[in-house]
Every structure is written in structure tokens, then in C-alpha cells.
Amino acid sequence: ILTQAMTLALALYLFQNDSGLRGNNGLSGLQNIPGFAESGQDVVSIVFFLASALALALGYLFFAWITDSKLGSVIQAIRDDESRVRFLGYHVESYKLFVFTITAIVAGIAGALYYPQAGIINPAEIAPIASIYLAVWVAIGGRGRLYGAVIGAAVVSLLSSWFTGGGAPSINLGVYTIHWVDWWLVLLGLSFVLITLFAPKGIGGLFDKLVRKP
């Protein structure tokens, strides 16, 4: 709760025009990226998209290595029963600090790769809703598995672009017309609740059933 409150306070501060970061308009323009001064936005987006794919692959391998190591076992034990791990003599705070630091580094790399692709970034990107999206990605993709977070992020992002970008046709009900831009967050929240209740393993659970041997 404390970190969410600090995030909200920072977002509200950056929304002010006197913060020096253009307020609600955000930052735009890629003239300062070395080597891309004369390149168009389409070229920059493709290059950094490929860089993002490479960073995702390397990050996946790195976290898979951590998960399969003794460090990963201790972290999972802290998640399941922190007091028992502390009783066994482990310094729980050090492990938590490690996880928090690694997460911050990955988030920083993701932000550095995102801005050149989008061409603009505003304070709304760091609002608390972004943290909620993380929980939704994991729930929809599948808890307890690394690829579940990747699948959830891809599926939710693609559906968000389709519903809010004009890809989904509006539904005319006579006296009322459903515009999916207004209903996207409702659909996302409903899908999160339904998956939590009826498919707690998410999309990743379907893959487990397909590859499970008799």
C-alpha cells in the first residue's frame, strides 16, 4: 500500500505542468538517441521492438535459472511460509531486497525500451493502474509459471489494442451504442474475476493439460 501511495503521489506531481516534464502531455521526440538522429519513428520502433524481444528472451532465461536454483527455492519458501524460513536462520529481508532490486532493474529496462517504440510517454504510465495490470497479466496467463506472465501480458495487450484502438466494431442496441473503448476496463475486470473463480491456473493451465501425459 505504501509503494502504491508513493507511486500515485509521483504520478500526480508529474501531471503538473510546472514539473519540467511537460505535465499531462508527457515527453516525446527521439532526437537524443545516439545513432537514430536521422531515422524515422517506424525504423526506431522496429529496432527497439527487436531489442525488446531479445531482452524478454534473456530475462526469461535469467529468471528460469534463478527459479531452478537454491535462491529460487528460498524465495518460494518465503512466499509460502516466511516465519518458518526465518526460523531456519535465513535473513529474509536480504532475499526480499534482492527480489525488489532485480524487479526495479527489469522495470527500468522495460521502460527504456518502451519509450522509443511508443514515441511518447506521459505520467499515466506510472499510475497505480499499471501495477494492477501486472496482477491481471499473471492471473490470466497462469500463476506459478514464468511463461504464464508472458502469455498474459501478450494476450491482454493485444486485446487492449483491439478494443481501444477501434478494431472491435461497436454494437448498436437502438437507444444505446456500446463503444468498446468505454467498456474495455469492465471486460478486463470481469475476465479477471471469472478466471480467478473458474480457471485459477489461467491460460497456462490449458497448456499443462495439452502436454500432460496419460
C-alpha positions in Angstrom: 0.0 0.0 0.0 2.9 2.4 0.8 4.6 1.9 -2.5 1.3 2.3 -4.4 0.7 5.6 -2.5 4.2 6.9 -3.3 3.6 5.9 -7.0 0.3 7.8 -7.1 1.9 10.9 -5.4 4.7 10.8 -8.0 2.3 10.5 -10.9 0.2 13.4 -9.6 3.3 15.5 -9.3 4.4 14.7 -12.8 1.0 15.7 -14.1 1.6 19.2 -13.1 2.9 21.5 -15.9 5.5 23.1 -13.6 7.3 19.8 -13.0 9.5 20.4 -16.0 8.4 17.3 -17.8 5.5 18.7 -19.9 2.8 17.6 -17.5 0.0 15.7 -19.0 1.4 16.0 -22.5 4.4 13.9 -21.5 7.7 13.5 -23.2 8.0 13.0 -27.0 10.7 13.1 -29.6 13.6 10.8 -30.1 16.3 13.2 -31.3 18.7 12.4 -28.5 19.0 8.7 -29.1 22.6 8.1 -30.4 22.6 6.7 -34.0 18.9 7.4 -34.6 19.1 11.2 -35.2 18.1 10.8 -38.9 15.9 7.8 -38.6 12.1 7.9 -38.7 9.8 6.7 -36.0 9.0 3.5 -37.9 12.6 2.4 -38.0 13.2 3.2 -34.4 10.1 1.3 -33.3 11.2 -1.8 -35.2 14.7 -1.7 -33.9 13.6 -1.3 -30.3 10.8 -4.0 -30.8 13.5 -6.5 -31.7 15.6 -5.3 -28.8 12.6 -5.9 -26.5 12.2 -9.4 -27.8 15.8 -10.1 -27.1 15.5 -8.6 -23.6 12.4 -10.8 -23.0 14.3 -13.9 -24.0 17.3 -13.1 -21.9 15.2 -12.1 -19.0 13.2 -15.4 -19.2 16.4 -17.5 -19.2 17.7 -15.5 -16.3 14.6 -15.9 -14.1 14.3 -19.5 -15.1 17.9 -20.0 -13.8 17.0 -18.2 -10.6 13.8 -20.2 -10.1 15.6 -23.6 -10.5 18.5 -22.6 -8.1 18.7 -22.7 -4.4 18.0 -19.0 -4.3 14.7 -19.6 -6.1 13.7 -22.3 -3.6 14.3 -20.0 -0.7 12.3 -17.2 -2.4 9.4 -19.6 -3.0 9.6 -20.8 0.6 9.5 -17.1 1.8 6.4 -16.7 -0.3 4.7 -19.8 1.2 5.8 -19.5 4.9 8.0 -16.5 5.8 8.1 -17.2 9.5 9.3 -20.7 9.1 12.1 -19.7 6.7 13.1 -17.0 9.2 13.2 -19.7 12.0 15.5 -21.8 9.9 18.1 -19.0 10.0 17.7 -17.3 6.6 17.9 -13.5 6.5 14.5 -12.9 4.8 15.0 -9.2 4.4 18.1 -9.7 2.2 16.1 -12.0 -0.2 13.2 -9.6 -0.4 15.6 -6.7 -1.1 17.2 -8.8 -3.9 13.8 -9.5 -5.5 12.8 -5.9 -5.2 16.1 -4.7 -6.7 16.0 -7.1 -9.6 12.4 -6.2 -10.3 13.3 -2.5 -10.4 16.1 -3.1 -12.8 13.9 -5.1 -15.1 11.2 -2.4 -14.9 13.8 0.3 -15.8 15.0 -1.7 -18.8 11.4 -2.2 -19.9 10.7 1.5 -19.7 13.8 2.4 -21.6 12.8 0.0 -24.4 9.1 1.1 -24.4 9.6 4.8 -24.8 11.4 4.7 -28.2 8.8 2.4 -29.6 5.8 4.5 -28.5 7.5 7.8 -29.3 5.8 9.4 -26.3 5.3 8.7 -22.6 3.2 10.6 -20.0 2.7 10.2 -16.2 -0.3 7.9 -16.7 2.2 5.1 -17.4 3.3 5.1 -13.8 -0.1 5.4 -12.2 -1.2 2.6 -9.8 -3.3 1.0 -12.6 0.0 -0.2 -14.1 0.6 -2.3 -11.0 -2.9 -3.8 -11.3 -2.2 -4.7 -14.9 0.7 -6.8 -13.7 -1.6 -8.8 -11.4 -4.1 -9.3 -14.2 -1.4 -10.5 -16.6 -0.2 -13.1 -14.2 -3.7 -14.2 -13.3 -4.9 -14.6 -16.9 -1.6 -16.1 -18.2 -1.2 -18.5 -15.3 0.1 -18.3 -11.8 3.2 -20.2 -10.7 4.9 -20.4 -14.1 7.2 -18.0 -15.9 5.6 -18.3 -19.3 2.2 -17.5 -17.8 3.2 -13.9 -17.2 4.5 -13.6 -20.8 1.3 -15.1 -22.2 -0.9 -13.0 -20.1 0.9 -9.8 -21.0 0.7 -10.6 -24.7 -3.0 -11.5 -24.7 -4.1 -8.6 -22.6 -2.0 -6.1 -24.5 -3.3 -7.3 -27.9 -6.9 -7.3 -26.7 -6.5 -3.9 -25.3 -5.2 -2.6 -28.6 -8.0 -4.2 -30.4 -10.8 -3.0 -28.2 -9.5 0.5 -27.6 -7.9 1.1 -31.0 -11.1 0.8 -33.0 -10.6 -2.8 -34.2 -13.7 -4.1 -32.3 -16.9 -3.0 -34.0 -19.4 -1.0 -31.9 -22.8 -2.7 -31.1 -25.9 -0.7 -31.7 -28.7 -1.5 -29.3 -31.1 1.1 -30.6 -31.2 3.5 -27.7 -27.7 2.8 -26.7 -24.5 2.1 -28.6 -21.7 0.0 -27.0 -18.3 1.5 -27.6 -15.7 -0.9 -26.5 -13.3 1.9 -25.6 -15.6 2.7 -22.7 -16.2 -0.9 -21.7 -12.7 -2.3 -22.0 -11.7 -2.0 -18.3 -15.1 -3.6 -17.4 -14.4 -6.6 -19.6 -10.9 -6.8 -18.3 -12.1 -6.8 -14.7 -14.8 -9.3 -15.4 -12.4 -11.7 -17.1 -10.0 -11.4 -14.1 -12.8 -12.4 -11.7 -14.0 -15.2 -13.9 -10.6 -16.7 -14.4 -9.8 -16.4 -10.7 -13.0 -18.3 -9.8 -13.2 -20.9 -12.6 -9.8 -21.2 -14.1 -7.2 -20.3 -11.4 -4.4 -21.7 -13.5 -5.2 -19.3 -16.3 -4.2 -19.9 -19.9 -1.1 -21.7 -18.8 -3.2 -24.3 -17.2 -4.6 -25.2 -20.7 -1.1 -25.8 -22.0 -0.4 -28.0 -19.0 -3.4 -30.2 -19.8 -2.4 -30.4 -23.5 1.1 -31.6 -22.8 0.3 -33.7 -19.8 1.0 -37.4 -20.4 -1.7 -40.0 -19.6 
